[in-house]
């Protein structure tokens, strides 16, 4: 029994020394979106038609997340895209 106790302590010390490495930790991920909206909700949000939404995705870089055959949009990303586009024009 004492052998396992000392072994656990030594492994804890070994892991403690690994944590002192001065490598930079990766940036934390941004929080998840509040909710992803579907195409119909985006149409109502932007008050545009499906054809115009498709054009904005393909030609203007409207941010979209594709899951299989469905498209989802992060309302915050779309809003930020609109603000950036407004500054360019």
Residue, then its C-alpha position, 0 to 999 in steps of 0.5 A: x500500500x505505501x508503494x502505491x501512495x509514493x508512486x502517486x505522489x511522484x507522478x503528481x510531482x512529474x506532472x507538476x513539473x510539466x506545467x511549468x513549461x513556458x509555452x504560450x497557451x492557445x487563445x480561448x475560444x469565443x463563447x458559442x453563439x446565442x442561437x443560430x437562425x435558419x434561412x427563413x429567420x434571416x429573410x425576416x431579419x434582413x427583409x430580403x428574398x432567397x435569391x438575394x441571400x444566395x447572392x450575398x453568400x456566394x459573392x459578398x461573403x455573408x457568413x454562413x454555417x452549413x450542416x448537410x443541406x441546411x444553412x444556419x446563420x449566427x445573428x451576431x456574425x451577420x450583424x458584424x458583417x453588415x457593420x463591416x460592409x457599411x464601413x467599406x461602402 
